C-alpha cells in the first residue's frame, strides 16, 4: 500500500511515520513542506484535517505518487483526515 502523510505543521511529524514503518508500511511519502512544526501553519488557511483544503497538498502528492491512501493529522494529533483511492482511481476524502 502506498501512503501519503502530512502532519499539517504539527506534532505527529515524527511519530506517525515511525508508527507506519513499525507496522510494516514501506511506501510512505511525506508532504515535506508540512512536516515542519509551526503554529503559523504557513501552507494552509486552517490546519483542520477534516476540511478538504487542509489536505490539498497531500492530495496533490497522492496523484503524483499514485497513493492508495492519504492521512493528515491536525497539529496536536488528536484528529485526522483520510482520503482513499476509489475504483475509478481517484482519491476521495472520507
PyMOL Python script that loads the backbone (N, CA, C, O; Angstrom):
from pymol import cmd

cmd.read_pdbstr("""\
ATOM      1  N   UNK A   1       0.845  -1.164   0.000  1.00  0.00           N
ATOM      2  CA  UNK A   1       0.000   0.000   0.000  1.00  0.00           C
ATOM      3  C   UNK A   1       0.899   1.238   0.000  1.00  0.00           C
ATOM      4  O   UNK A   1       1.877   1.307   0.744  1.00  0.00           O
ATOM      5  N   UNK A   2       0.563   2.188  -0.822  1.00  0.00           N
ATOM      6  CA  UNK A   2       1.299   3.438  -0.905  1.00  0.00           C
ATOM      7  C   UNK A   2       0.527   4.506  -0.129  1.00  0.00           C
ATOM      8  O   UNK A   2      -0.658   4.726  -0.379  1.00  0.00           O
ATOM      9  N   UNK A   3       1.201   5.163   0.807  1.00  0.00           N
ATOM     10  CA  UNK A   3       0.567   6.123   1.706  1.00  0.00           C
ATOM     11  C   UNK A   3       1.214   7.487   1.542  1.00  0.00           C
ATOM     12  O   UNK A   3       2.429   7.592   1.374  1.00  0.00           O
ATOM     13  N   UNK A   4       0.393   8.535   1.591  1.00  0.00           N
ATOM     14  CA  UNK A   4       0.882   9.909   1.715  1.00  0.00           C
ATOM     15  C   UNK A   4       0.462  10.394   3.093  1.00  0.00           C
ATOM     16  O   UNK A   4      -0.687  10.222   3.500  1.00  0.00           O
ATOM     17  N   UNK A   5       1.409  11.003   3.812  1.00  0.00           N
ATOM     18  CA  UNK A   5       1.117  11.508   5.156  1.00  0.00           C
ATOM     19  C   UNK A   5       1.525  12.969   5.283  1.00  0.00           C
ATOM     20  O   UNK A   5       2.557  13.389   4.760  1.00  0.00           O
ATOM     21  N   UNK A   6       0.695  13.738   5.988  1.00  0.00           N
ATOM     22  CA  UNK A   6       1.039  15.098   6.375  1.00  0.00           C
ATOM     23  C   UNK A   6       0.653  15.343   7.828  1.00  0.00           C
ATOM     24  O   UNK A   6      -0.406  14.916   8.288  1.00  0.00           O
ATOM     25  N   UNK A   7       1.530  16.038   8.536  1.00  0.00           N
ATOM     26  CA  UNK A   7       1.232  16.415   9.922  1.00  0.00           C
ATOM     27  C   UNK A   7       0.629  17.815  10.001  1.00  0.00           C
ATOM     28  O   UNK A   7       0.303  18.287  11.090  1.00  0.00           O
ATOM     29  N   UNK A   8       0.478  18.476   8.866  1.00  0.00           N
ATOM     30  CA  UNK A   8      -0.038  19.851   8.772  1.00  0.00           C
ATOM     31  C   UNK A   8       0.632  20.741   9.825  1.00  0.00           C
ATOM     32  O   UNK A   8      -0.039  21.436  10.588  1.00  0.00           O
ATOM     33  N   UNK A   9       1.957  20.706   9.848  1.00  0.00           N
ATOM     34  CA  UNK A   9       2.807  21.544  10.713  1.00  0.00           C
ATOM     35  C   UNK A   9       2.674  21.214  12.199  1.00  0.00           C
ATOM     36  O   UNK A   9       2.869  22.086  13.046  1.00  0.00           O
ATOM     37  N   UNK A  10       2.348  19.974  12.517  1.00  0.00           N
ATOM     38  CA  UNK A  10       2.095  19.634  13.910  1.00  0.00           C
ATOM     39  C   UNK A  10       3.061  18.654  14.523  1.00  0.00           C
ATOM     40  O   UNK A  10       4.152  18.407  14.009  1.00  0.00           O
ATOM     41  N   UNK A  11       2.628  18.102  15.637  1.00  0.00           N
ATOM     42  CA  UNK A  11       3.469  17.289  16.495  1.00  0.00           C
ATOM     43  C   UNK A  11       3.681  15.858  16.011  1.00  0.00           C
ATOM     44  O   UNK A  11       4.583  15.174  16.494  1.00  0.00           O
ATOM     45  N   UNK A  12       2.876  15.400  15.079  1.00  0.00           N
ATOM     46  CA  UNK A  12       2.981  13.993  14.646  1.00  0.00           C
ATOM     47  C   UNK A  12       3.990  13.793  13.529  1.00  0.00           C
ATOM     48  O   UNK A  12       4.045  12.714  12.939  1.00  0.00           O
ATOM     49  N   UNK A  13       4.784  14.803  13.227  1.00  0.00           N
ATOM     50  CA  UNK A  13       5.717  14.730  12.107  1.00  0.00           C
ATOM     51  C   UNK A  13       6.747  13.616  12.257  1.00  0.00           C
ATOM     52  O   UNK A  13       7.302  13.158  11.259  1.00  0.00           O
ATOM     53  N   UNK A  14       7.012  13.173  13.485  1.00  0.00           N
ATOM     54  CA  UNK A  14       7.942  12.049  13.648  1.00  0.00           C
ATOM     55  C   UNK A  14       7.231  10.768  14.079  1.00  0.00           C
ATOM     56  O   UNK A  14       7.631   9.681  13.662  1.00  0.00           O
ATOM     57  N   UNK A  15       6.206  10.866  14.886  1.00  0.00           N
ATOM     58  CA  UNK A  15       5.586   9.664  15.442  1.00  0.00           C
ATOM     59  C   UNK A  15       4.821   8.837  14.420  1.00  0.00           C
ATOM     60  O   UNK A  15       4.954   7.614  14.400  1.00  0.00           O
ATOM     61  N   UNK A  16       4.030   9.473  13.580  1.00  0.00           N
ATOM     62  CA  UNK A  16       3.224   8.708  12.624  1.00  0.00           C
ATOM     63  C   UNK A  16       4.095   7.999  11.588  1.00  0.00           C
ATOM     64  O   UNK A  16       3.877   6.812  11.347  1.00  0.00           O
ATOM     65  N   UNK A  17       5.073   8.665  10.961  1.00  0.00           N
ATOM     66  CA  UNK A  17       5.932   7.904  10.030  1.00  0.00           C
ATOM     67  C   UNK A  17       6.627   6.722  10.707  1.00  0.00           C
ATOM     68  O   UNK A  17       6.754   5.657  10.102  1.00  0.00           O
ATOM     69  N   UNK A  18       7.078   6.891  11.944  1.00  0.00           N
ATOM     70  CA  UNK A  18       7.708   5.772  12.664  1.00  0.00           C
ATOM     71  C   UNK A  18       6.708   4.655  12.929  1.00  0.00           C
ATOM     72  O   UNK A  18       7.038   3.478  12.780  1.00  0.00           O
ATOM     73  N   UNK A  19       5.479   5.016  13.323  1.00  0.00           N
ATOM     74  CA  UNK A  19       4.453   4.004  13.594  1.00  0.00           C
ATOM     75  C   UNK A  19       4.084   3.253  12.321  1.00  0.00           C
ATOM     76  O   UNK A  19       3.901   2.036  12.351  1.00  0.00           O
ATOM     77  N   UNK A  20       3.976   3.961  11.215  1.00  0.00           N
ATOM     78  CA  UNK A  20       3.671   3.301   9.946  1.00  0.00           C
ATOM     79  C   UNK A  20       4.800   2.347   9.541  1.00  0.00           C
ATOM     80  O   UNK A  20       4.543   1.236   9.076  1.00  0.00           O
ATOM     81  N   UNK A  21       6.030   2.779   9.717  1.00  0.00           N
ATOM     82  CA  UNK A  21       7.177   1.916   9.395  1.00  0.00           C
ATOM     83  C   UNK A  21       7.190   0.681  10.287  1.00  0.00           C
ATOM     84  O   UNK A  21       7.443  -0.430   9.820  1.00  0.00           O
ATOM     85  N   UNK A  22       6.916   0.880  11.573  1.00  0.00           N
ATOM     86  CA  UNK A  22       6.903  -0.247  12.506  1.00  0.00           C
ATOM     87  C   UNK A  22       5.786  -1.238  12.164  1.00  0.00           C
ATOM     88  O   UNK A  22       5.912  -2.438  12.407  1.00  0.00           O
ATOM     89  N   UNK A  23       4.691  -0.716  11.597  1.00  0.00           N
ATOM     90  CA  UNK A  23       3.572  -1.574  11.197  1.00  0.00           C
ATOM     91  C   UNK A  23       3.838  -2.257   9.858  1.00  0.00           C
ATOM     92  O   UNK A  23       3.013  -3.042   9.391  1.00  0.00           O
ATOM     93  N   UNK A  24       4.985  -1.967   9.234  1.00  0.00           N
ATOM     94  CA  UNK A  24       5.363  -2.655   8.014  1.00  0.00           C
ATOM     95  C   UNK A  24       5.094  -1.896   6.726  1.00  0.00           C
ATOM     96  O   UNK A  24       5.319  -2.430   5.640  1.00  0.00           O
ATOM     97  N   UNK A  25       4.620  -0.666   6.824  1.00  0.00           N
ATOM     98  CA  UNK A  25       4.369   0.119   5.618  1.00  0.00           C
ATOM     99  C   UNK A  25       5.678   0.748   5.157  1.00  0.00           C
ATOM    100  O   UNK A  25       6.280   1.550   5.872  1.00  0.00           O
ATOM    101  N   UNK A  26       6.107   0.380   3.967  1.00  0.00           N
ATOM    102  CA  UNK A  26       7.399   0.833   3.466  1.00  0.00           C
ATOM    103  C   UNK A  26       7.271   1.931   2.419  1.00  0.00           C
ATOM    104  O   UNK A  26       8.253   2.607   2.109  1.00  0.00           O
ATOM    105  N   UNK A  27       6.095   2.112   1.880  1.00  0.00           N
ATOM    106  CA  UNK A  27       5.883   3.138   0.844  1.00  0.00           C
ATOM    107  C   UNK A  27       5.085   4.295   1.449  1.00  0.00           C
ATOM    108  O   UNK A  27       3.873   4.392   1.260  1.00  0.00           O
ATOM    109  N   UNK A  28       5.772   5.156   2.169  1.00  0.00           N
ATOM    110  CA  UNK A  28       5.144   6.316   2.802  1.00  0.00           C
ATOM    111  C   UNK A  28       5.832   7.569   2.283  1.00  0.00           C
ATOM    112  O   UNK A  28       7.029   7.765   2.492  1.00  0.00           O
ATOM    113  N   UNK A  29       5.071   8.405   1.610  1.00  0.00           N
ATOM    114  CA  UNK A  29       5.579   9.682   1.124  1.00  0.00           C
ATOM    115  C   UNK A  29       5.059  10.784   2.044  1.00  0.00           C
ATOM    116  O   UNK A  29       3.893  10.784   2.440  1.00  0.00           O
ATOM    117  N   UNK A  30       5.933  11.711   2.372  1.00  0.00           N
ATOM    118  CA  UNK A  30       5.596  12.792   3.295  1.00  0.00           C
ATOM    119  C   UNK A  30       5.455  14.100   2.544  1.00  0.00           C
ATOM    120  O   UNK A  30       6.198  14.367   1.600  1.00  0.00           O
ATOM    121  N   UNK A  31       4.499  14.916   2.965  1.00  0.00           N
ATOM    122  CA  UNK A  31       4.376  16.272   2.435  1.00  0.00           C
ATOM    123  C   UNK A  31       5.419  17.091   3.189  1.00  0.00           C
ATOM    124  O   UNK A  31       5.137  17.650   4.249  1.00  0.00           O
ATOM    125  N   UNK A  32       6.612  17.153   2.637  1.00  0.00           N
ATOM    126  CA  UNK A  32       7.754  17.725   3.363  1.00  0.00           C
ATOM    127  C   UNK A  32       7.524  19.173   3.780  1.00  0.00           C
ATOM    128  O   UNK A  32       7.989  19.589   4.841  1.00  0.00           O
ATOM    129  N   UNK A  33       6.816  19.942   2.964  1.00  0.00           N
ATOM    130  CA  UNK A  33       6.551  21.342   3.306  1.00  0.00           C
ATOM    131  C   UNK A  33       5.708  21.484   4.572  1.00  0.00           C
ATOM    132  O   UNK A  33       5.745  22.520   5.235  1.00  0.00           O
ATOM    133  N   UNK A  34       4.954  20.445   4.902  1.00  0.00           N
ATOM    134  CA  UNK A  34       4.080  20.498   6.076  1.00  0.00           C
ATOM    135  C   UNK A  34       4.619  19.680   7.245  1.00  0.00           C
ATOM    136  O   UNK A  34       3.928  19.516   8.251  1.00  0.00           O
ATOM    137  N   UNK A  35       5.837  19.168   7.128  1.00  0.00           N
ATOM    138  CA  UNK A  35       6.421  18.374   8.207  1.00  0.00           C
ATOM    139  C   UNK A  35       7.227  19.238   9.175  1.00  0.00           C
ATOM    140  O   UNK A  35       7.874  18.713  10.082  1.00  0.00           O
ATOM    141  N   UNK A  36       7.192  20.532   8.993  1.00  0.00           N
ATOM    142  CA  UNK A  36       7.901  21.459   9.871  1.00  0.00           C
ATOM    143  C   UNK A  36       6.891  22.018  10.872  1.00  0.00           C
ATOM    144  O   UNK A  36       5.960  22.717  10.474  1.00  0.00           O
ATOM    145  N   UNK A  37       7.056  21.724  12.162  1.00  0.00           N
ATOM    146  CA  UNK A  37       6.113  22.249  13.148  1.00  0.00           C
ATOM    147  C   UNK A  37       6.103  23.781  13.133  1.00  0.00           C
ATOM    148  O   UNK A  37       7.157  24.416  13.167  1.00  0.00           O
ATOM    149  N   UNK A  38       4.920  24.355  13.085  1.00  0.00           N
ATOM    150  CA  UNK A  38       4.775  25.808  13.080  1.00  0.00           C
ATOM    151  C   UNK A  38       3.360  26.178  13.488  1.00  0.00           C
ATOM    152  O   UNK A  38       2.386  25.736  12.877  1.00  0.00           O
ATOM    153  N   UNK A  39       3.259  26.986  14.516  1.00  0.00           N
ATOM    154  CA  UNK A  39       1.953  27.479  14.949  1.00  0.00           C
ATOM    155  C   UNK A  39       1.343  28.478  13.990  1.00  0.00           C
ATOM    156  O   UNK A  39       0.181  28.854  14.149  1.00  0.00           O
ATOM    157  N   UNK A  40       2.103  28.916  12.995  1.00  0.00           N
ATOM    158  CA  UNK A  40       1.572  29.832  11.979  1.00  0.00           C
ATOM    159  C   UNK A  40       0.907  29.087  10.824  1.00  0.00           C
ATOM    160  O   UNK A  40       0.183  29.695  10.036  1.00  0.00           O
ATOM    161  N   UNK A  41       1.143  27.779  10.715  1.00  0.00           N
ATOM    162  CA  UNK A  41       0.551  26.933   9.683  1.00  0.00           C
ATOM    163  C   UNK A  41       0.665  27.591   8.303  1.00  0.00           C
ATOM    164  O   UNK A  41      -0.352  27.884   7.676  1.00  0.00           O
ATOM    165  N   UNK A  42       1.886  27.824   7.829  1.00  0.00           N
ATOM    166  CA  UNK A  42       2.100  28.650   6.637  1.00  0.00           C
ATOM    167  C   UNK A  42       1.556  28.101   5.321  1.00  0.00           C
ATOM    168  O   UNK A  42       1.440  28.861   4.360  1.00  0.00           O
ATOM    169  N   UNK A  43       1.221  26.825   5.235  1.00  0.00           N
ATOM    170  CA  UNK A  43       0.774  26.280   3.949  1.00  0.00           C
ATOM    171  C   UNK A  43      -0.730  26.054   3.871  1.00  0.00           C
ATOM    172  O   UNK A  43      -1.236  25.595   2.847  1.00  0.00           O
ATOM    173  N   UNK A  44      -1.448  26.373   4.951  1.00  0.00           N
ATOM    174  CA  UNK A  44      -2.904  26.174   4.957  1.00  0.00           C
ATOM    175  C   UNK A  44      -3.596  27.374   5.592  1.00  0.00           C
ATOM    176  O   UNK A  44      -3.021  28.084   6.417  1.00  0.00           O
ATOM    177  N   UNK A  45      -4.833  27.577   5.189  1.00  0.00           N
ATOM    178  CA  UNK A  45      -5.640  28.616   5.829  1.00  0.00           C
ATOM    179  C   UNK A  45      -6.088  28.149   7.206  1.00  0.00           C
ATOM    180  O   UNK A  45      -6.150  28.932   8.154  1.00  0.00           O
ATOM    181  N   UNK A  46      -6.399  26.856   7.299  1.00  0.00           N
ATOM    182  CA  UNK A  46      -6.837  26.247   8.555  1.00  0.00           C
ATOM    183  C   UNK A  46      -6.232  24.846   8.633  1.00  0.00           C
ATOM    184  O   UNK A  46      -6.311  24.097   7.660  1.00  0.00           O
ATOM    185  N   UNK A  47      -5.626  24.472   9.770  1.00  0.00           N
ATOM    186  CA  UNK A  47      -4.977  23.160   9.871  1.00  0.00           C
ATOM    187  C   UNK A  47      -5.914  22.030  10.302  1.00  0.00           C
ATOM    188  O   UNK A  47      -5.472  21.075  10.941  1.00  0.00           O
ATOM    189  N   UNK A  48      -7.181  22.126   9.964  1.00  0.00           N
ATOM    190  CA  UNK A  48      -8.155  21.105  10.353  1.00  0.00           C
ATOM    191  C   UNK A  48      -8.230  20.029   9.278  1.00  0.00           C
ATOM    192  O   UNK A  48      -8.718  20.299   8.180  1.00  0.00           O
ATOM    193  N   UNK A  49      -7.762  18.822   9.563  1.00  0.00           N
ATOM    194  CA  UNK A  49      -7.680  17.784   8.527  1.00  0.00           C
ATOM    195  C   UNK A  49      -9.033  17.289   8.031  1.00  0.00           C
ATOM    196  O   UNK A  49      -9.099  16.603   7.010  1.00  0.00           O
ATOM    197  N   UNK A  50     -10.102  17.620   8.726  1.00  0.00           N
ATOM    198  CA  UNK A  50     -11.428  17.232   8.244  1.00  0.00           C
ATOM    199  C   UNK A  50     -11.924  18.172   7.146  1.00  0.00           C
ATOM    200  O   UNK A  50     -12.945  17.906   6.513  1.00  0.00           O
ATOM    201  N   UNK A  51     -11.199  19.273   6.920  1.00  0.00           N
ATOM    202  CA  UNK A  51     -11.530  20.200   5.842  1.00  0.00           C
ATOM    203  C   UNK A  51     -10.690  19.839   4.610  1.00  0.00           C
ATOM    204  O   UNK A  51      -9.464  19.770   4.700  1.00  0.00           O
ATOM    205  N   UNK A  52     -11.329  19.612   3.479  1.00  0.00           N
ATOM    206  CA  UNK A  52     -10.589  19.186   2.283  1.00  0.00           C
ATOM    207  C   UNK A  52      -9.414  20.087   1.913  1.00  0.00           C
ATOM    208  O   UNK A  52      -8.386  19.589   1.455  1.00  0.00           O
ATOM    209  N   UNK A  53      -9.539  21.380   2.095  1.00  0.00           N
ATOM    210  CA  UNK A  53      -8.456  22.298   1.718  1.00  0.00           C
ATOM    211  C   UNK A  53      -7.174  22.018   2.495  1.00  0.00           C
ATOM    212  O   UNK A  53      -6.079  22.217   1.969  1.00  0.00           O
ATOM    213  N   UNK A  54      -7.296  21.565   3.723  1.00  0.00           N
ATOM    214  CA  UNK A  54      -6.110  21.282   4.546  1.00  0.00           C
ATOM    215  C   UNK A  54      -5.313  20.101   4.001  1.00  0.00           C
ATOM    216  O   UNK A  54      -4.116  19.987   4.265  1.00  0.00           O
ATOM    217  N   UNK A  55      -5.959  19.234   3.252  1.00  0.00           N
ATOM    218  CA  UNK A  55      -5.287  18.056   2.685  1.00  0.00           C
ATOM    219  C   UNK A  55      -4.916  18.240   1.221  1.00  0.00           C
ATOM    220  O   UNK A  55      -4.490  17.287   0.568  1.00  0.00           O
ATOM    221  N   UNK A  56      -5.070  19.455   0.695  1.00  0.00           N
ATOM    222  CA  UNK A  56      -4.857  19.642  -0.740  1.00  0.00           C
ATOM    223  C   UNK A  56      -3.424  19.320  -1.171  1.00  0.00           C
ATOM    224  O   UNK A  56      -3.230  18.721  -2.229  1.00  0.00           O
ATOM    225  N   UNK A  57      -2.431  19.696  -0.392  1.00  0.00           N
ATOM    226  CA  UNK A  57      -1.047  19.373  -0.761  1.00  0.00           C
ATOM    227  C   UNK A  57      -0.826  17.865  -0.728  1.00  0.00           C
ATOM    228  O   UNK A  57      -0.134  17.318  -1.588  1.00  0.00           O
ATOM    229  N   UNK A  58      -1.405  17.198   0.248  1.00  0.00           N
ATOM    230  CA  UNK A  58      -1.281  15.742   0.333  1.00  0.00           C
ATOM    231  C   UNK A  58      -1.998  15.073  -0.834  1.00  0.00           C
ATOM    232  O   UNK A  58      -1.504  14.089  -1.385  1.00  0.00           O
ATOM    233  N   UNK A  59      -3.152  15.599  -1.211  1.00  0.00           N
ATOM    234  CA  UNK A  59      -3.895  15.038  -2.340  1.00  0.00           C
ATOM    235  C   UNK A  59      -3.105  15.226  -3.646  1.00  0.00           C
ATOM    236  O   UNK A  59      -3.091  14.340  -4.501  1.00  0.00           O
ATOM    237  N   UNK A  60      -2.454  16.377  -3.790  1.00  0.00           N
ATOM    238  CA  UNK A  60      -1.626  16.605  -4.978  1.00  0.00           C
ATOM    239  C   UNK A  60      -0.468  15.608  -5.038  1.00  0.00           C
ATOM    240  O   UNK A  60      -0.160  15.066  -6.100  1.00  0.00           O
ATOM    241  N   UNK A  61       0.172  15.371  -3.886  1.00  0.00           N
ATOM    242  CA  UNK A  61       1.262  14.397  -3.841  1.00  0.00           C
ATOM    243  C   UNK A  61       0.740  12.987  -4.123  1.00  0.00           C
ATOM    244  O   UNK A  61       1.417  12.189  -4.771  1.00  0.00           O
ATOM    245  N   UNK A  62      -0.454  12.685  -3.639  1.00  0.00           N
ATOM    246  CA  UNK A  62      -1.048  11.362  -3.880  1.00  0.00           C
ATOM    247  C   UNK A  62      -1.253  11.106  -5.370  1.00  0.00           C
ATOM    248  O   UNK A  62      -1.115   9.975  -5.835  1.00  0.00           O
ATOM    249  N   UNK A  63      -1.581  12.153  -6.112  1.00  0.00           N
ATOM    250  CA  UNK A  63      -1.738  11.996  -7.565  1.00  0.00           C
ATOM    251  C   UNK A  63      -0.398  11.655  -8.212  1.00  0.00           C
ATOM    252  O   UNK A  63      -0.329  10.812  -9.107  1.00  0.00           O
ATOM    253  N   UNK A  64       0.655  12.312  -7.757  1.00  0.00           N
ATOM    254  CA  UNK A  64       1.988  12.097  -8.319  1.00  0.00           C
ATOM    255  C   UNK A  64       2.518  10.708  -7.968  1.00  0.00           C
ATOM    256  O   UNK A  64       3.120  10.039  -8.807  1.00  0.00           O
ATOM    257  N   UNK A  65       2.292  10.279  -6.725  1.00  0.00           N
ATOM    258  CA  UNK A  65       2.848   9.010  -6.255  1.00  0.00           C
ATOM    259  C   UNK A  65       1.892   7.834  -6.438  1.00  0.00           C
ATOM    260  O   UNK A  65       2.240   6.690  -6.146  1.00  0.00           O
ATOM    261  N   UNK A  66       0.685   8.124  -6.926  1.00  0.00           N
ATOM    262  CA  UNK A  66      -0.344   7.096  -7.086  1.00  0.00           C
ATOM    263  C   UNK A  66      -0.652   6.417  -5.752  1.00  0.00           C
ATOM    264  O   UNK A  66      -0.772   5.194  -5.677  1.00  0.00           O
ATOM    265  N   UNK A  67      -0.776   7.222  -4.713  1.00  0.00           N
ATOM    266  CA  UNK A  67      -1.025   6.695  -3.364  1.00  0.00           C
ATOM    267  C   UNK A  67      -2.407   6.066  -3.263  1.00  0.00           C
ATOM    268  O   UNK A  67      -3.352   6.482  -3.933  1.00  0.00           O
ATOM    269  N   UNK A  68      -2.498   5.061  -2.416  1.00  0.00           N
ATOM    270  CA  UNK A  68      -3.771   4.402  -2.141  1.00  0.00           C
ATOM    271  C   UNK A  68      -4.560   5.126  -1.060  1.00  0.00           C
ATOM    272  O   UNK A  68      -5.789   5.072  -1.029  1.00  0.00           O
ATOM    273  N   UNK A  69      -3.834   5.805  -0.170  1.00  0.00           N
ATOM    274  CA  UNK A  69      -4.476   6.460   0.960  1.00  0.00           C
ATOM    275  C   UNK A  69      -3.688   7.715   1.336  1.00  0.00           C
ATOM    276  O   UNK A  69      -2.463   7.757   1.222  1.00  0.00           O
ATOM    277  N   UNK A  70      -4.417   8.729   1.784  1.00  0.00           N
ATOM    278  CA  UNK A  70      -3.830   9.960   2.311  1.00  0.00           C
ATOM    279  C   UNK A  70      -4.247  10.064   3.764  1.00  0.00           C
ATOM    280  O   UNK A  70      -5.416   9.875   4.102  1.00  0.00           O
ATOM    281  N   UNK A  71      -3.279  10.366   4.622  1.00  0.00           N
ATOM    282  CA  UNK A  71      -3.553  10.558   6.043  1.00  0.00           C
ATOM    283  C   UNK A  71      -2.999  11.917   6.438  1.00  0.00           C
ATOM    284  O   UNK A  71      -1.843  12.231   6.157  1.00  0.00           O
ATOM    285  N   UNK A  72      -3.834  12.724   7.094  1.00  0.00           N
ATOM    286  CA  UNK A  72      -3.388  14.010   7.618  1.00  0.00           C
ATOM    287  C   UNK A  72      -3.859  14.167   9.042  1.00  0.00           C
ATOM    288  O   UNK A  72      -5.008  13.861   9.362  1.00  0.00           O
ATOM    289  N   UNK A  73      -2.977  14.644   9.900  1.00  0.00           N
ATOM    290  CA  UNK A  73      -3.355  14.874  11.292  1.00  0.00           C
ATOM    291  C   UNK A  73      -3.392  16.363  11.577  1.00  0.00           C
ATOM    292  O   UNK A  73      -2.715  17.150  10.914  1.00  0.00           O
ATOM    293  N   UNK A  74      -4.187  16.744  12.567  1.00  0.00           N
ATOM    294  CA  UNK A  74      -4.190  18.138  12.993  1.00  0.00           C
ATOM    295  C   UNK A  74      -2.927  18.396  13.808  1.00  0.00           C
ATOM    296  O   UNK A  74      -2.237  17.449  14.184  1.00  0.00           O
ATOM    297  N   UNK A  75      -2.614  19.654  14.087  1.00  0.00           N
ATOM    298  CA  UNK A  75      -1.338  19.977  14.724  1.00  0.00           C
ATOM    299  C   UNK A  75      -1.063  19.283  16.063  1.00  0.00           C
ATOM    300  O   UNK A  75       0.086  18.942  16.345  1.00  0.00           O
ATOM    301  N   UNK A  76      -2.079  19.068  16.886  1.00  0.00           N
ATOM    302  CA  UNK A  76      -1.788  18.386  18.161  1.00  0.00           C
ATOM    303  C   UNK A  76      -2.050  16.886  18.098  1.00  0.00           C
ATOM    304  O   UNK A  76      -1.909  16.197  19.108  1.00  0.00           O
ATOM    305  N   UNK A  77      -2.426  16.375  16.944  1.00  0.00           N
ATOM    306  CA  UNK A  77      -2.502  14.938  16.718  1.00  0.00           C
ATOM    307  C   UNK A  77      -3.726  14.240  17.268  1.00  0.00           C
ATOM    308  O   UNK A  77      -3.712  13.018  17.414  1.00  0.00           O
ATOM    309  N   UNK A  78      -4.798  14.977  17.582  1.00  0.00           N
ATOM    310  CA  UNK A  78      -5.972  14.287  18.118  1.00  0.00           C
ATOM    311  C   UNK A  78      -7.103  14.129  17.100  1.00  0.00           C
ATOM    312  O   UNK A  78      -8.162  13.593  17.429  1.00  0.00           O
ATOM    313  N   UNK A  79      -6.885  14.591  15.869  1.00  0.00           N
ATOM    314  CA  UNK A  79      -7.870  14.412  14.798  1.00  0.00           C
ATOM    315  C   UNK A  79      -7.128  14.060  13.515  1.00  0.00           C
ATOM    316  O   UNK A  79      -5.953  14.385  13.344  1.00  0.00           O
ATOM    317  N   UNK A  80      -7.842  13.390  12.622  1.00  0.00           N
ATOM    318  CA  UNK A  80      -7.218  13.081  11.343  1.00  0.00           C
ATOM    319  C   UNK A  80      -8.229  13.139  10.226  1.00  0.00           C
ATOM    320  O   UNK A  80      -9.436  13.018  10.433  1.00  0.00           O
ATOM    321  N   UNK A  81      -7.702  13.328   9.043  1.00  0.00           N
ATOM    322  CA  UNK A  81      -8.487  13.261   7.827  1.00  0.00           C
ATOM    323  C   UNK A  81      -7.887  12.167   6.965  1.00  0.00           C
ATOM    324  O   UNK A  81      -6.674  11.962   6.943  1.00  0.00           O
ATOM    325  N   UNK A  82      -8.755  11.474   6.261  1.00  0.00           N
ATOM    326  CA  UNK A  82      -8.317  10.342   5.427  1.00  0.00           C
ATOM    327  C   UNK A  82      -8.937  10.490   4.039  1.00  0.00           C
ATOM    328  O   UNK A  82     -10.095  10.887   3.901  1.00  0.00           O
ATOM    329  N   UNK A  83      -8.169  10.173   3.040  1.00  0.00           N
ATOM    330  CA  UNK A  83      -8.690  10.059   1.679  1.00  0.00           C
ATOM    331  C   UNK A  83      -8.229   8.712   1.146  1.00  0.00           C
ATOM    332  O   UNK A  83      -7.105   8.285   1.410  1.00  0.00           O
ATOM    333  N   UNK A  84      -9.085   8.051   0.406  1.00  0.00           N
ATOM    334  CA  UNK A  84      -8.743   6.744  -0.166  1.00  0.00           C
ATOM    335  C   UNK A  84      -9.007   6.745  -1.663  1.00  0.00           C
ATOM    336  O   UNK A  84      -9.897   7.439  -2.154  1.00  0.00           O
ATOM    337  N   UNK A  85      -8.224   5.964  -2.369  1.00  0.00           N
ATOM    338  CA  UNK A  85      -8.394   5.842  -3.819  1.00  0.00           C
ATOM    339  C   UNK A  85      -9.601   4.948  -4.089  1.00  0.00           C
ATOM    340  O   UNK A  85      -9.716   3.862  -3.520  1.00  0.00           O
ATOM    341  N   UNK A  86     -10.493   5.405  -4.954  1.00  0.00           N
ATOM    342  CA  UNK A  86     -11.679   4.619  -5.279  1.00  0.00           C
ATOM    343  C   UNK A  86     -11.423   3.754  -6.515  1.00  0.00           C
ATOM    344  O   UNK A  86     -10.318   3.754  -7.058  1.00  0.00           O
ATOM    345  N   UNK A  87     -12.421   3.037  -6.945  1.00  0.00           N
ATOM    346  CA  UNK A  87     -12.263   2.123  -8.073  1.00  0.00           C
ATOM    347  C   UNK A  87     -11.989   2.847  -9.388  1.00  0.00           C
ATOM    348  O   UNK A  87     -11.471   2.246 -10.330  1.00  0.00           O
ATOM    349  N   UNK A  88     -12.332   4.134  -9.458  1.00  0.00           N
ATOM    350  CA  UNK A  88     -12.055   4.935 -10.647  1.00  0.00           C
ATOM    351  C   UNK A  88     -10.637   5.491 -10.645  1.00  0.00           C
ATOM    352  O   UNK A  88     -10.216   6.123 -11.614  1.00  0.00           O
ATOM    353  N   UNK A  89      -9.889   5.255  -9.548  1.00  0.00           N
ATOM    354  CA  UNK A  89      -8.528   5.728  -9.467  1.00  0.00           C
ATOM    355  C   UNK A  89      -8.380   7.107  -8.852  1.00  0.00           C
ATOM    356  O   UNK A  89      -7.277   7.653  -8.809  1.00  0.00           O
ATOM    357  N   UNK A  90      -9.482   7.679  -8.374  1.00  0.00           N
ATOM    358  CA  UNK A  90      -9.443   8.999  -7.752  1.00  0.00           C
ATOM    359  C   UNK A  90      -9.428   8.879  -6.246  1.00  0.00           C
ATOM    360  O   UNK A  90     -10.028   7.961  -5.687  1.00  0.00           O
ATOM    361  N   UNK A  91      -8.742   9.805  -5.578  1.00  0.00           N
ATOM    362  CA  UNK A  91      -8.755   9.833  -4.113  1.00  0.00           C
ATOM    363  C   UNK A  91      -9.935  10.677  -3.656  1.00  0.00           C
ATOM    364  O   UNK A  91     -10.135  11.792  -4.137  1.00  0.00           O
ATOM    365  N   UNK A  92     -10.711  10.142  -2.728  1.00  0.00           N
ATOM    366  CA  UNK A  92     -11.850  10.848  -2.147  1.00  0.00           C
ATOM    367  C   UNK A  92     -11.656  10.968  -0.657  1.00  0.00           C
ATOM    368  O   UNK A  92     -11.289   9.996   0.005  1.00  0.00           O
ATOM    369  N   UNK A  93     -11.896  12.140  -0.123  1.00  0.00           N
ATOM    370  CA  UNK A  93     -11.777  12.359   1.317  1.00  0.00           C
ATOM    371  C   UNK A  93     -12.962  11.721   2.012  1.00  0.00           C
ATOM    372  O   UNK A  93     -14.111  11.894   1.605  1.00  0.00           O
ATOM    373  N   UNK A  94     -12.664  10.977   3.071  1.00  0.00           N
ATOM    374  CA  UNK A  94     -13.708  10.300   3.846  1.00  0.00           C
ATOM    375  C   UNK A  94     -13.993  11.073   5.120  1.00  0.00           C
ATOM    376  O   UNK A  94     -14.844  10.666   5.911  1.00  0.00           O
TER     377      UNK A  94
END
""", "prot")
cmd.dss("prot")
cmd.show_as("cartoon", "prot")
cmd.util.cbc("prot")
cmd.orient("prot")
